[in-house]
C-alpha cells in the first residue's frame, strides 16, 4: 500500500509557476519544496525524499524530459511518481513525456482541480 502523498517537489524555472503551484498545493495541505532547474536534482531528491515530483519541460540546461529520465532510471528515485506540467500541449509531447517515465502529463495553465485529482489518484 502506498503512503498517501504529502511531500511534493516542484521543478520549474519560472518563479511565477513555482508560486502558483506552491500556492495550490499548500492550500490543499501538501508540504512543498521547489527547484528552479534539474541541476543536482537527484541529490536534492535523495535528501528531501519527495513523494511526488511536478516537472516542467522547458528549462535552461537539461529539459524536463531528460531530468525525468534520469530520475526514473536511478535505483533510489525510480519509484517516485512524476507528473510533467508543460506548456507543450501536443499529443506527441505527452507520449514522449510518458515514455521517459512520467506517470502523467498536464498542460499549462494548470487547472488546480485537475492537478489535485491526479495527485489524489496517485496516493
C-alpha positions as CSV (number, residue, x, y, z in Angstrom):
1,X,0.0,0.0,0.0
2,X,1.4,3.4,-1.0
3,X,1.8,6.1,1.6
4,X,-0.6,9.0,0.8
5,X,1.4,11.8,-0.8
6,X,2.4,14.6,1.5
7,X,5.7,16.0,0.2
8,X,5.8,17.3,-3.3
9,X,8.8,18.8,-5.2
10,X,8.2,21.3,-8.0
11,X,10.8,21.7,-10.7
12,X,10.2,24.7,-12.8
13,X,12.4,27.6,-13.9
14,X,9.5,30.2,-13.7
15,X,9.1,31.9,-10.3
16,X,5.5,32.6,-11.2
17,X,4.7,28.9,-12.0
18,X,6.5,27.8,-8.8
19,X,4.5,30.3,-6.8
20,X,1.2,29.3,-8.4
21,X,1.7,25.6,-8.0
22,X,3.1,26.0,-4.4
23,X,0.0,28.0,-3.5
24,X,-2.4,25.4,-4.9
25,X,-0.6,22.6,-3.1
26,X,0.0,24.3,0.2
27,X,-3.7,25.3,0.4
28,X,-4.5,21.6,-0.2
29,X,-2.3,20.7,2.8
30,X,0.8,19.4,1.0
31,X,4.3,20.1,2.0
32,X,6.1,21.7,-1.0
33,X,9.8,22.2,-2.0
34,X,10.9,23.7,-5.2
35,X,13.9,23.7,-7.6
36,X,14.4,26.1,-10.5
37,X,16.2,23.5,-12.7
38,X,17.4,20.0,-13.0
39,X,20.9,20.7,-11.7
40,X,21.8,18.4,-8.9
41,X,18.2,17.2,-8.7
42,X,19.0,13.6,-7.9
43,X,20.9,14.7,-4.8
44,X,18.1,17.0,-3.8
45,X,15.5,14.2,-4.2
46,X,17.6,11.8,-2.2
47,X,18.0,14.4,0.6
48,X,14.4,15.6,0.6
49,X,12.6,12.4,-0.3
50,X,9.6,13.9,-2.0
51,X,6.7,11.5,-2.7
52,X,5.8,13.2,-6.0
53,X,7.5,15.5,-8.5
54,X,5.9,18.1,-10.7
55,X,8.2,18.6,-13.6
56,X,8.4,21.5,-16.1
57,X,9.7,20.7,-19.6
58,X,11.3,23.8,-21.0
59,X,14.1,24.8,-18.6
60,X,17.7,26.0,-19.1
61,X,20.2,23.2,-19.0
62,X,18.6,19.8,-19.0
63,X,15.0,19.8,-20.1
64,X,12.2,18.1,-18.1
65,X,12.2,15.1,-20.3
66,X,15.9,14.5,-19.7
67,X,15.5,15.1,-15.9
68,X,12.5,12.8,-15.7
69,X,14.5,10.1,-17.5
70,X,17.5,10.4,-15.1
71,X,15.1,10.2,-12.1
72,X,13.2,7.2,-13.3
73,X,16.5,5.4,-14.2
74,X,18.1,5.9,-10.8
75,X,17.6,2.9,-8.4
76,X,17.0,5.3,-5.4
77,X,14.4,7.6,-7.1
78,X,12.7,5.4,-9.8
79,X,9.6,4.8,-7.7
80,X,8.8,8.5,-7.2
81,X,5.9,9.4,-9.5
82,X,6.5,12.4,-11.8
83,X,3.7,14.5,-13.3
84,X,5.0,16.6,-16.2
85,X,3.5,20.1,-16.2
86,X,4.3,21.7,-19.6
87,X,3.2,24.5,-21.9
88,X,3.9,22.0,-24.7
89,X,0.4,20.6,-25.4
90,X,0.9,18.3,-28.4
91,X,0.0,14.7,-28.1
92,X,3.5,13.8,-29.3
93,X,4.9,15.7,-26.3
94,X,2.6,13.9,-23.9
95,X,3.5,10.5,-25.3
96,X,7.2,11.4,-25.2
97,X,6.9,12.5,-21.6
98,X,5.2,9.3,-20.5
99,X,7.8,7.3,-22.4
100,X,10.5,9.0,-20.3
101,X,8.8,7.5,-17.2
102,X,6.4,10.2,-16.2
103,X,3.1,8.9,-14.7
104,X,1.0,11.8,-16.1
105,X,1.2,14.9,-18.2
106,X,-0.7,18.2,-17.6
107,X,-0.7,21.1,-19.9
108,X,-0.3,24.7,-18.6
109,X,-2.0,26.7,-17.4
110,X,-2.6,24.0,-14.8
111,X,-6.2,23.5,-13.7
112,X,-5.9,23.2,-9.8
113,X,-8.9,20.8,-9.6
114,X,-7.4,18.5,-12.2
115,X,-3.9,18.7,-10.6
116,X,-5.3,17.8,-7.2
117,X,-7.4,15.0,-8.6
118,X,-4.3,13.5,-10.4
119,X,-2.3,13.7,-7.2
120,X,-5.1,12.0,-5.2
121,X,-5.2,9.2,-7.8
122,X,-1.5,8.5,-7.2
123,X,-1.8,8.5,-3.4
